[in-house]
């Protein structure tokens, strides 16, 4: 019977005209009732014709007030304080009209004078009945929902405004079948008090006593990002995972629809929110001075890093922004996104291959950029291990073409995006990026600083294409298994916006020839990451979703590094950015070797080309690869940087 009543209530939506009509009936009833009260409920003492004439005069004013504030638009079973406020406004406007009518009638028509006791009673009794009627329906509906069996026991972490709003959203959605067991909050001013009828518990008490007692199986985090640190949030989530409690969170304000969010938008905690760190403070004024009024070019602009750099650059008012990539669709979407945010910014789309010297030269001839952010590169380790031609052609050849043109045309600054896989590389991709670093650095020394060449080096970024996180997410959604290459693989992670902000910051710091390293935070074991992602999805690792080891892929390391053995670091004014101090080498020799390597790409075999790479980068030792036979015992030959 209870379920039938709930389903019936969910299906019935009174039309607005009916609610409006009911409100006017209540107003009329209250007016007549207050007249009876004035005469001690003696109906014979009331002048019926006078009362009905006055009612006919004031009722249109209440109708106009209702039309203005629209208290009839709300759904009665979900009545809230906003609905109550609308009722108060309507009654207040109608009562003021009664006062005006009375004051006018005293001079012209005493028959229409409304007694002050009736006016005052009309105001207070009218508000009480109209609001009480709405809240009574809402309370009965909520009692029906709370009393039904089979609901999920849930607690809300955060008893502030967001938590209160979430409570209302959950209670209004009958289909969710949630039984709210209380709030959890860290604020000692709130604990052991009631908020919206629910008790607020400190986390320790909640986990030790309340959650087991009430058999809580889900917790929704309702604390805005600025009011909880990443460490605290991660610790809280770990507590939940240890107890097999599913953790969800409310959407960010930017995801709300028309200033509101709905129960369907509450989602599992994203692993990216736990791996990322608290926002890094940047020197926006310095970056703005560097970018403002400059012609900027971004290569690889359609990629994960290139697109985010382009978005951030658009906020610093460059003179123009040239986006270069081979992916026309992604470029088109990015340019529209930037143009929508910065309509006055000239955005130029160039569909071109950085390895095409003619196309790139024409680009420089048409407009010489002041600053180049070179993010164009192949980055997938196994693919490049199988296709070293492409790694060399695009990563080394493309970088060489753009860097040479930057020097030839007098570009002021060239910022190259590198990777931690360039350090002591064990694969072709990492070695190709190390060769790019060497070429750019040697060019900086050999050209006398006419163009400032700056290298930024960092690890994995969260959410990039090919990252383990989206791969794991798809595998979990499919029911598993989740595949990891090795139980002991460790990686560093950084969010894409964070990495790009550090690139911009390092860009204005650099004076030419530096390799900037970013503080990547704490290392993450990929196996542990897989287990946590499975838990956050509401499953039990190894029981609901299996994890299997597939073995290290060709060229893959167990862990990544940001420094070679020969490199030391120098601090900068930014605690998250360091400079790698490298051993000196002969730039002319390096440039000659790389020139020869690029020239030989279409002429030699894969083995011959990889052997040349190992000659340029002696610390390049292949691992799990067919190129291991080309390795020689580690030495320290001329031209080495380690």
C-alpha positions in Angstrom: 0.0 0.0 0.0 2.8 2.4 0.9 4.6 1.8 -2.4 1.3 2.3 -4.3 0.8 5.7 -2.6 4.4 6.8 -3.4 4.0 5.8 -7.0 0.7 7.5 -7.2 2.1 10.7 -5.7 5.0 10.6 -8.2 2.7 10.4 -11.1 0.2 13.1 -10.0 1.2 16.6 -10.9 -1.5 19.2 -10.1 -1.8 21.7 -12.9 -0.8 25.2 -11.9 -4.2 26.6 -12.4 -5.5 24.2 -9.9 -2.9 25.2 -7.3 -3.7 28.8 -8.0 -7.5 28.2 -7.6 -6.8 26.3 -4.3 -4.7 29.3 -3.0 -7.5 31.7 -3.8 -10.0 29.5 -2.0 -7.8 29.5 1.1 -7.5 33.3 0.9 -11.3 33.6 0.6 -11.9 31.2 3.5 -9.3 33.0 5.7 -11.0 36.4 5.0 -14.4 35.1 6.0 -13.0 33.2 9.0 -11.3 36.3 10.3 -14.6 38.2 10.1 -16.2 35.5 12.2 -13.3 35.7 14.7 -13.8 39.4 15.0 -17.4 38.8 16.1 -16.5 35.9 18.4 -17.8 33.3 15.8 -21.3 34.8 15.9 -22.4 34.5 12.3 -25.5 36.6 12.9 -23.4 39.6 13.9 -21.6 39.6 10.5 -23.0 41.8 7.7 -22.8 39.2 4.9 -23.3 41.6 2.0 -20.6 43.9 3.3 -18.1 41.0 3.8 -18.7 39.6 0.4 -18.4 43.0 -1.3 -15.1 43.6 0.4 -13.9 40.1 -0.5 -14.8 40.7 -4.2 -12.8 43.9 -4.0 -9.6 42.5 -2.5 -9.5 39.0 -4.1 -8.3 40.4 -7.5 -5.4 42.0 -5.7 -4.3 38.6 -4.3 -4.8 37.1 -7.8 -2.5 39.8 -9.3 0.0 39.2 -6.5 0.0 35.4 -7.2 0.5 36.1 -10.9 3.6 38.3 -10.0 5.4 36.0 -7.6 4.0 32.6 -8.9 3.7 30.5 -5.7 1.7 28.0 -7.7 4.7 26.9 -9.9 6.3 24.6 -7.3 5.6 20.9 -7.0 3.7 20.6 -3.7 5.4 17.4 -2.5 8.7 19.1 -2.9 7.8 22.4 -1.3 10.8 24.3 0.0 11.7 27.6 1.8 11.7 29.2 -1.7 8.0 28.2 -2.1 7.3 29.5 1.4 8.9 32.8 0.5 6.8 33.1 -2.6 3.7 32.6 -0.5 4.8 35.3 2.0 5.3 37.7 -0.8 1.9 37.0 -2.3 0.1 37.5 1.0 2.1 40.6 1.8 1.2 42.2 -1.5 -2.5 41.3 -1.0 -2.5 42.6 2.6 -0.9 45.9 1.6 -3.7 46.2 -1.0 -6.3 45.7 1.8 -4.6 48.4 3.8 -4.7 50.8 0.8 -8.4 50.0 0.1 -9.2 50.6 3.8 -7.4 54.0 3.9 -9.2 55.2 0.7 -12.6 53.8 1.8 -12.4 55.8 5.1 -12.8 59.0 3.1 -15.1 58.0 0.3 -17.0 54.8 1.2 -17.1 53.6 4.8 -19.1 50.5 3.7 -15.8 49.2 2.2 -13.7 49.8 5.3 -12.0 46.5 6.3 -11.4 46.2 10.1 -7.8 46.3 11.1 -8.2 43.1 13.1 -9.3 41.3 9.9 -6.4 42.7 7.9 -3.8 41.6 10.5 -5.5 38.2 11.0 -5.7 37.7 7.2 -1.9 38.2 6.9 -0.8 35.8 9.7 -3.5 33.1 9.3 -3.3 33.2 5.5 0.5 32.7 5.5 0.2 29.9 8.1 -2.5 28.0 6.1 -0.9 28.4 2.7 2.6 27.4 3.8 1.3 24.7 6.2 -0.8 23.1 3.4 2.3 22.9 1.2 4.6 21.6 3.9 2.1 19.1 5.2 2.0 17.5 1.7 5.8 17.5 1.6 6.1 16.0 5.1 3.6 13.2 4.4 5.4 12.4 1.2 8.8 12.3 2.9 7.5 10.1 5.7 6.1 7.6 3.1 9.5 7.4 1.4 11.5 7.1 4.7 9.2 4.4 6.1 9.5 2.0 3.1 11.7 -1.1 3.3 14.7 -2.0 1.2 16.3 1.5 0.9 20.1 2.0 0.7 21.5 3.5 4.0 23.5 6.5 3.1 25.5 9.3 4.9 26.5 12.7 3.7 30.1 14.0 4.2 29.7 17.7 4.7 27.0 19.4 6.7 27.3 22.8 5.0 25.2 24.4 2.3 26.2 21.8 -0.3 25.3 18.9 2.1 21.9 20.4 2.9 21.2 20.9 -0.8 22.2 17.3 -1.5 19.9 16.0 1.3 17.0 17.8 -0.4 17.9 16.5 -3.8 18.1 12.9 -2.5 14.9 13.1 -0.6 13.0 14.6 -3.6 13.9 11.7 -5.8 11.8 8.8 -4.7 13.3 6.4 -7.3 16.6 6.4 -5.5 15.3 4.6 -2.4 17.9 6.2 0.0 17.6 6.1 3.8 19.7 9.0 5.1 21.5 8.0 8.3 23.1 11.4 9.1 25.8 13.9 8.2 29.6 13.5 8.7 31.6 16.7 9.2 35.1 17.7 10.5 33.9 21.0 11.9 33.7 20.7 15.7 31.0 23.5 15.7 28.6 21.3 13.9 29.2 17.8 15.3 26.6 16.4 17.7 24.0 18.9 16.4 21.1 18.4 14.1 21.0 19.9 10.6 17.8 19.6 8.7 16.7 16.9 11.2 19.8 14.7 10.8 22.5 14.3 13.4 26.0 15.4 12.5 28.8 13.0 13.5 32.6 13.4 13.5 34.3 11.0 11.1 35.9 8.8 13.8 32.5 8.2 15.5 30.8 7.7 12.2 33.2 5.0 11.0 33.5 3.2 14.4 29.9 3.3 15.5 27.2 4.9 13.3 28.1 3.2 10.0 28.1 -0.4 11.4 25.0 0.3 13.4 23.0 1.7 10.5 24.6 -0.5 7.9 25.7 2.4 5.8 26.8 1.3 2.3 27.2 4.6 0.5 28.6 8.0 1.4 28.3 11.2 -0.7 31.0 13.8 -0.4 29.4 17.2 -0.5 32.4 19.5 0.2 33.5 22.1 -2.4 37.1 21.5 -3.6 38.4 24.7 -2.0 37.2 23.6 1.4 38.9 20.2 1.5 42.5 19.3 0.7 43.4 16.5 -1.7 45.1 14.7 1.1 42.1 14.8 3.4 39.7 13.7 0.7 42.0 10.8 -0.3 42.3 9.8 3.3 38.5 9.8 3.7 38.0 7.8 0.6 40.6 5.2 1.8 38.7 4.8 5.0 35.6 4.1 3.0 37.3 1.6 0.7 38.7 -0.3 3.7 35.1 -0.8 4.8 33.7 -1.6 1.4 31.6 1.6 1.4 30.9 3.1 -2.0 31.9 6.8 -2.2 30.2 9.3 -4.4 30.4 13.0 -4.8 28.2 15.9 -6.0 29.0 17.5 -9.3 31.0 20.7 -9.5 29.1 24.0 -9.8 30.2 24.3 -13.4 28.3 21.0 -14.1 25.0 22.2 -12.7 22.0 22.9 -14.9 20.5 26.4 -14.5 22.0 26.8 -11.0 20.7 23.4 -9.8 22.0 19.8 -9.8 20.0 16.6 -9.8 20.4 13.3 -8.1 21.3 11.7 -11.5 24.5 13.9 -11.6 25.9 12.4 -8.3 28.8 10.3 -9.5 31.5 8.0 -8.2 34.6 9.8 -6.9 37.0 10.2 -9.9 40.5 8.8 -9.4 41.9 12.0 -11.0 40.5 14.0 -8.1 42.5 11.9 -5.7 45.8 11.8 -7.6 45.9 15.5 -8.4 47.3 17.9 -5.9 45.9 21.0 -4.4 46.1 23.9 -6.8 49.6 25.3 -7.5 49.9 29.0 -7.1 51.2 30.6 -10.3 52.7 34.0 -11.1 50.0 35.0 -13.5 51.3 38.6 -13.8 54.7 37.4 -15.0 53.1 34.9 -17.5 50.8 37.7 -18.7 53.7 40.0 -19.3 55.4 37.3 -21.3 52.4 36.4 -23.5 50.5 39.7 -23.9 50.6 41.1 -27.4 52.8 38.3 -28.7 52.2 36.1 -31.7 52.1 32.5 -30.4 52.4 29.2 -32.2 51.5 25.8 -30.7 52.5 22.7 -32.6 50.6 19.5 -31.7 47.8 21.8 -30.7 45.1 19.1 -31.0 46.8 16.8 -28.5 46.1 16.6 -24.7 48.9 19.0 -23.7 48.8 21.2 -26.8 45.1 21.9 -26.6 45.3 22.8 -22.9 48.3 25.0 -23.4 46.3 26.8 -26.2 43.3 27.3 -23.9 45.5 28.8 -21.2 47.4 31.0 -23.6 44.2 32.5 -24.9 43.5 33.9 -21.4 46.7 36.0 -21.5 45.7 38.1 -24.5 48.3 37.3 -27.1 48.2 39.2 -30.4 47.4 36.0 -32.3 47.3 32.2 -31.7 48.4 29.8 -34.4 47.3 26.2 -33.9 49.2 23.6 -35.9 48.3 19.9 -36.1 47.3 17.2 -38.5 44.0 16.4 -36.9 41.6 18.8 -38.6 38.5 17.9 -36.6 40.1 18.3 -33.2 41.7 21.6 -34.4 38.3 22.9 -35.6 36.7 22.1 -32.3 39.5 23.6 -30.3 39.5 26.8 -32.3 35.7 27.2 -31.9 36.1 26.6 -28.1 38.7 29.3 -27.8 36.9 31.7 -30.1 33.8 31.3 -28.0 35.7 32.3 -24.9 37.9 35.0 -26.5 35.9 36.4 -29.5 38.5 39.2 -30.0 41.5 36.8 -30.2 42.6 36.0 -33.8 42.9 32.2 -33.9 44.6 30.7 -37.0 44.1 27.0 -37.8 46.9 25.3 -39.7 46.4 21.7 -40.7 50.0 20.7 -41.3 52.7 18.1 -40.6 55.7 19.4 -38.7 57.9 17.0 -40.6 56.9 18.8 -43.9 59.7 21.4 -44.3 57.9 23.3 -47.1 54.6 23.6 -45.2 56.4 24.8 -42.1 58.5 27.3 -44.0 55.4 28.8 -45.6 53.9 29.1 -42.1 56.9 31.1 -40.9 57.0 33.2 -44.1 53.4 34.2 -43.6 53.8 35.2 -40.0 56.8 34.8 -37.7 55.8 33.7 -34.2 57.3 35.4 -31.2 57.0 32.3 -29.0 56.6 28.6 -30.1 55.3 25.9 -27.8 56.4 22.6 -29.4 54.1 19.8 -28.2 54.0 17.8 -31.4 55.3 14.3 -30.8 54.5 10.6 -30.8 54.4 9.3 -27.2 53.2 5.7 -27.1 56.1 3.5 -26.1 55.1 0.1 -27.6 54.0 1.6 -30.9 57.2 3.6 -31.4 59.3 0.6 -30.4 57.7 -1.2 -33.3 58.1 1.8 -35.6 61.3 3.6 -34.9 61.2 5.3 -38.3 58.1 7.2 -37.2 59.5 8.1 -33.8 62.6 9.5 -35.5 60.8 11.2 -38.4 58.2 13.0 -36.2 59.9 13.5 -32.8 63.4 14.2 -34.0 62.9 15.3 -37.6 59.8 17.5 -36.7 61.6 19.1 -33.8 64.6 19.8 -35.9 62.6 21.5 -38.7 60.6 23.8 -36.3 63.7 24.6 -34.2 65.8 25.4 -37.3 63.1 27.7 -38.7 62.8 29.4 -35.3 66.5 30.4 -35.5 66.3 31.3 -39.2 63.3 33.6 -38.8 64.3 35.1 -35.4 61.6 33.6 -33.2 62.2 34.9 -29.6 61.5 31.8 -27.6 61.1 28.1 -28.3 59.6 26.0 -25.5 59.8 22.2 -26.0 57.6 19.7 -24.2 59.6 16.7 -23.2 59.0 13.6 -21.0 60.5 11.8 -18.1 61.0 8.8 -20.5 63.9 10.8 -22.0 65.9 10.1 -18.9 68.1 7.0 -19.1 65.8 5.8 -21.9 65.0 2.1 -22.3 62.8 2.6 -25.4 62.9 4.3 -28.8 60.3 6.9 -27.9 62.2 8.0 -24.8 65.5 8.1 -26.7 64.0 10.1 -29.5 62.8 12.7 -27.0 66.2 12.8 -25.4 67.8 13.4 -28.8 65.3 16.3 -29.2 66.5 17.7 -25.9 70.1 17.4 -27.0 69.4 19.1 -30.4 67.5 22.0 -28.9 70.1 22.5 -26.2 73.0 22.3 -28.6 71.2 24.7 -31.0 70.8 27.2 -28.1 74.6 27.1 -27.4 75.6 27.2 -31.0 73.4 30.2 -32.1 74.5 32.6 -29.5 71.1 33.0 -27.9 69.2 34.7 -30.7 66.4 32.3 -30.0 65.9 31.2 -26.4 65.4 27.4 -26.3 63.7 26.0 -23.2 62.9 22.4 -22.4 60.2 21.3 -19.9 60.3 17.7 -18.7 57.5 16.0 -16.8 55.9 12.6 -16.3 52.4 11.1 -17.0 49.4 13.4 -17.2 46.0 12.4 -16.0 43.4 12.1 -18.7 45.6 12.2 -21.7 44.8 9.9 -24.6 46.4 6.5 -24.0 46.7 7.0 -20.2 46.1 4.0 -18.0 43.2 5.7 -16.3 40.7 5.8 -19.2 41.9 2.3 -20.2 41.2 1.0 -16.7 37.8 2.8 -16.6 36.7 1.0 -19.8 37.9 -2.4 -18.5 36.1 -2.0 -15.2 32.9 -0.9 -17.0 33.1 -4.1 -19.1 33.4 -6.2 -16.0 37.1 -6.8 -16.2 39.7 -8.0 -16.2 41.9 -5.0 -15.6 45.3 -5.5 -17.1 48.6 -4.2 -15.6 52.0 -5.0 -17.1 53.7 -5.6 -13.7 52.8 -5.5 -10.1 55.7 -3.2 -9.2 55.3 -0.6 -12.0 55.4 2.9 -10.5 54.5 6.2 -12.3 54.3 9.9 -11.4 51.1 11.7 -12.3 50.1 15.3 -12.9 46.9 16.9 -14.1 46.9 18.3 -17.6 46.0 21.9 -16.5 48.7 21.8 -13.8 51.4 20.6 -16.2 50.5 23.2 -18.7 50.5 26.0 -16.2 54.0 24.9 -15.2 55.1 24.9 -18.8 53.9 28.6 -19.1 55.6 29.5 -15.9 58.9 27.8 -17.0 58.6 29.6 -20.3 58.9 33.0 -18.8 61.7 31.9 -16.4 63.9 30.5 -19.1 66.7 32.5 -20.7 67.8 29.8 -23.1 69.4 26.3 -22.8 67.6 25.2 -19.5 65.9 21.9 -18.9 63.0 22.5 -16.4 61.8 19.7 -14.2 58.4 19.7 -12.6 57.7 18.3 -9.1 55.5 15.4 -9.9 54.4 14.7 -6.3 54.4 11.2 -4.8 54.8 8.1 -7.0 51.8 5.9 -7.6 52.0 2.1 -8.0 49.8 1.2 -11.0 48.6 -2.0 -9.4 47.3 -0.1 -6.4 45.8 2.4 -8.7 43.8 -0.4 -10.5 42.6 -1.7 -7.1 41.4 1.7 -6.0 39.6 2.5 -9.3 37.8 -0.9 -9.0 36.8 0.0 -5.4 35.6 3.5 -6.4 33.4 1.9 -9.0 31.5 0.0 -6.3 33.2 -3.4 -6.9 35.5 -5.5 -4.8 38.9 -6.0 -6.4 39.9 -9.6 -7.3 36.3 -10.8 -6.4 34.1 -8.7 -8.7 36.7 -7.5 -11.1 39.9 -9.4 -11.7 43.4 -7.9 -12.1 45.9 -9.7 -14.3 49.5 -9.1 -15.1 50.5 -9.2 -18.7 54.3 -8.6 -18.4 56.3 -5.5 -19.2 55.9 -4.2 -22.8 58.8 -3.6 -25.1 60.9 -0.7 -23.8 58.8 -0.3 -20.6 60.4 0.6 -17.3 59.3 -0.3 -13.8 59.8 3.3 -12.8 60.5 6.6 -14.4 63.1 9.3 -13.6 63.4 13.0 -14.2 67.2 13.2 -13.9 70.0 11.3 -15.5 72.9 10.2 -13.3 75.0 13.1 -14.5 72.4 15.8 -13.8 71.9 17.8 -10.7 69.2 20.3 -9.9 69.1 24.1 -9.3 66.2 25.6 -7.4 64.0 28.3 -9.0 61.7 30.9 -7.3 58.9 28.4 -7.8 59.1 25.4 -5.4 57.5 23.1 -8.0 60.0 23.9 -10.8 63.7 22.9 -10.8 66.4 23.3 -13.4 68.5 20.3 -14.5 72.2 21.1 -14.4 73.8 18.9 -17.2 77.4 18.1 -17.9 79.0 20.2 -20.7 79.3 18.5 -24.2 80.4 19.6 -27.6 77.3 21.1 -29.3 78.8 21.1 -32.8 79.4 17.3 -32.5 75.9 16.7 -31.2 74.4 18.8 -34.0 76.4 17.0 -36.6 75.4 13.5 -35.3 71.7 14.5 -35.2 71.9 16.0 -38.7 73.3 12.8 -40.0 70.7 10.7 -38.1 67.8 12.7 -39.6 69.4 12.5 -43.1 69.7 8.7 -42.8 66.1 8.1 -41.7 64.8 7.1 -45.1 68.0 5.4 -46.1 69.0 2.9 -43.4 67.5 -0.1 -41.6 65.8 0.1 -38.2 68.7 -1.5 -36.5 71.2 0.9 -38.1 69.1 3.9 -37.0 68.6 2.7 -33.5 72.4 2.1 -33.3 72.9 5.7 -34.2 70.5 6.7 -31.5 72.5 4.7 -29.0 75.6 6.4 -30.2 74.1 9.9 -29.6 72.5 8.8 -26.3 74.9 6.3 -24.7 72.6 5.8 -21.7 69.9 4.4 -24.0 69.7 0.8 -23.0 66.9 -1.2 -24.6 64.7 -3.3 -22.3 62.3 -6.1 -23.3 63.1 -5.2 -26.9 64.6 -6.6 -30.1 67.1 -3.8 -30.0 68.9 -5.1 -26.9 71.5 -6.8 -29.1 72.6 -3.3 -30.2 73.6 -2.3 -26.6 77.2 -1.9 -25.8 78.8 -1.8 -22.3 78.2 1.5 -20.6 81.0 3.9 -21.3 81.5 7.7 -21.2 82.3 8.6 -24.8 82.7 12.1 -26.2 79.4 13.8 -26.6 77.8 11.9 -23.7 75.6 13.7 -21.2 75.8 11.1 -18.5 
